[in-house]
Amino acid sequence: MSDRKLLEIIAENLLRKKETIAVAESVTSGLLMAEFSLAKNATAFFQGGLVAYNLGQKVRQLRVDPIHADQTNSVSEEVARQMAREVANSFCSQWGISITGYAVPVPELQIADCFAFFSFCYNGTEVLTERIESPAKNQEHVQRIYIDHILKVFAGKTGLT
């Protein structure tokens, strides 16, 4: 199924249920928000979001635990959970989606393979948090893999389809 079709399904279901979504991104740098903004009637369900690329902004804007975030380079299931909850809360949205991870290898941190954690929350409660891995090493390709996966999982596992 194409991203466009997934977006249509997500949009239709959110509109039908009169629910909204907000997004917090790090590794995908706003590309997931851009996808949602392209959906038909996006202004009726997409509240917005933010990109918090470093630890300081994740702590300040998304209230992630600074000690845990520092210990994990802001890449963990718990950071993703906290990001999803807080972005939904900040944007007065039923749904929160977040992603944090690596889009390129980081040899100085012994990160050879790209991976990320994403999380969905609904009305302040975690629905799903998962790790996603990418065989790609090119940043743009890795980001696209992450976004495609999140859209598929969100459309399929959250009861929207």
C-alpha positions as CSV (number, residue, x, y, z in Angstrom):
1,M,0.0,0.0,0.0
2,S,1.4,3.4,-0.9
3,D,2.1,6.1,1.7
4,R,-0.6,8.3,0.1
5,K,-3.2,5.5,0.5
6,L,-2.1,5.0,4.1
7,L,-2.4,8.7,4.8
8,E,-5.9,8.7,3.3
9,I,-6.9,5.8,5.6
10,I,-5.4,7.4,8.7
11,A,-7.0,10.8,7.9
12,E,-10.4,9.3,7.2
13,N,-10.4,7.3,10.4
14,L,-9.2,10.2,12.6
15,L,-11.8,12.5,11.0
16,R,-14.6,9.9,11.5
17,K,-13.6,9.5,15.2
18,K,-13.1,13.2,15.6
19,E,-9.6,12.6,16.9
20,T,-6.4,14.5,16.5
21,I,-2.7,13.7,16.3
22,A,0.6,15.5,17.2
23,V,4.1,14.4,16.4
24,A,7.5,14.7,18.1
25,E,10.5,13.9,16.0
26,S,14.2,13.7,16.3
27,V,15.8,11.4,13.8
28,T,13.3,12.1,11.0
29,S,13.8,15.8,11.4
30,G,10.2,16.8,10.7
31,L,9.6,14.6,7.7
32,L,6.8,12.6,9.4
33,M,5.0,15.9,10.2
34,A,5.4,16.9,6.5
35,E,3.7,13.6,5.5
36,F,0.7,14.2,7.8
37,S,0.4,17.8,6.5
38,L,-0.1,16.4,2.9
39,A,-3.2,14.4,3.9
40,K,-6.5,15.7,2.7
41,N,-8.2,17.8,5.4
42,A,-5.0,17.7,7.5
43,T,-6.0,20.8,9.4
44,A,-9.0,19.0,10.9
45,F,-6.9,16.2,12.6
46,F,-3.2,17.2,12.5
47,Q,-2.5,19.5,15.4
48,G,1.2,19.9,14.6
49,G,4.4,18.9,16.3
50,L,8.0,19.6,17.0
51,V,11.5,18.5,16.2
52,A,13.7,18.2,19.2
53,Y,17.0,17.1,17.8
54,N,19.2,17.3,20.9
55,L,19.0,16.3,24.5
56,G,18.5,19.8,25.8
57,Q,15.5,20.4,23.7
58,K,14.0,17.0,24.4
59,V,14.2,17.8,28.1
60,R,13.0,21.4,27.7
61,Q,10.2,20.9,25.2
62,L,9.1,17.3,25.8
63,R,10.0,16.9,29.5
64,V,12.0,13.7,29.0
65,D,14.0,12.6,32.0
66,P,17.4,14.3,31.6
67,I,19.4,11.6,33.5
68,H,18.0,8.7,31.5
69,A,18.2,10.7,28.2
70,D,21.9,11.5,28.9
71,Q,22.7,7.9,29.7
72,T,21.1,6.7,26.4
73,N,22.0,9.5,24.1
74,S,18.3,10.3,24.0
75,V,17.6,7.0,22.1
76,S,15.5,4.6,24.1
77,E,12.0,3.2,24.5
78,E,11.5,5.4,27.5
79,V,12.5,8.6,25.7
80,A,10.2,7.7,22.8
81,R,7.3,7.1,25.3
82,Q,7.9,10.4,27.1
83,M,8.1,12.3,23.8
84,A,4.8,10.8,22.5
85,R,3.0,11.5,25.8
86,E,4.2,15.1,26.1
87,V,3.7,16.1,22.4
88,A,0.1,14.9,22.7
89,N,-0.4,16.8,25.9
90,S,1.2,20.0,24.6
91,F,-0.9,20.0,21.5
92,C,-4.1,18.9,23.2
93,S,-4.3,15.9,20.9
94,Q,-5.7,12.4,21.6
95,W,-2.8,10.8,19.7
96,G,0.9,11.4,20.1
97,I,3.5,9.8,17.9
98,S,7.3,10.1,18.5
99,I,10.5,8.8,17.0
100,T,14.1,9.1,18.2
101,G,17.1,7.2,16.9
102,Y,20.1,7.1,14.5
103,A,19.9,7.8,10.8
104,V,23.6,7.2,10.2
105,P,26.2,5.0,12.0
106,V,27.9,6.7,14.9
107,P,31.3,4.9,15.3
108,E,32.3,7.0,18.3
109,L,29.3,5.6,20.2
110,Q,29.8,2.1,18.7
111,I,26.6,2.5,16.7
112,A,27.2,0.5,13.5
113,D,23.6,-0.1,12.4
114,C,20.8,2.5,12.2
115,F,17.9,2.0,14.6
116,A,15.2,4.1,16.2
117,F,12.4,3.8,18.8
118,F,8.9,5.1,18.1
119,S,5.9,5.3,20.3
120,F,2.2,5.9,20.0
121,C,0.1,7.2,22.9
122,Y,-3.6,7.7,23.1
123,N,-5.2,9.9,25.7
124,G,-2.0,9.8,27.7
125,T,-1.6,6.1,27.7
126,E,1.0,4.2,25.7
127,V,-0.4,2.1,22.9
128,L,2.8,0.8,21.4
129,T,6.5,1.4,21.6
130,E,8.9,-0.5,19.3
131,R,12.4,-0.5,18.0
132,I,12.8,-0.3,14.2
133,E,16.1,-1.1,12.4
134,S,17.3,-0.1,9.0
135,P,19.7,-2.0,6.8
136,A,20.4,1.2,5.0
137,K,23.2,3.6,5.9
138,N,22.2,6.6,3.8
139,Q,20.4,9.1,6.0
140,E,17.6,10.0,3.6
141,H,16.9,6.3,2.9
142,V,17.0,5.4,6.6
143,Q,14.5,8.3,7.4
144,R,12.2,7.1,4.6
145,I,12.2,3.5,6.0
146,Y,11.3,4.8,9.5
147,I,8.5,7.0,8.2
148,D,7.0,4.3,6.0
149,H,7.1,1.8,8.9
150,I,5.5,4.2,11.3
151,L,2.7,5.0,8.9
152,K,2.0,1.3,8.3
153,V,2.0,0.4,12.0
154,F,-0.1,3.4,12.9
155,A,-2.7,2.6,10.3
156,G,-2.8,-1.1,11.2
157,K,-2.1,-1.6,14.9
158,T,-3.9,1.3,16.5
159,G,-7.4,0.2,15.5
160,L,-7.7,2.9,12.9
161,T,-8.3,0.4,10.0
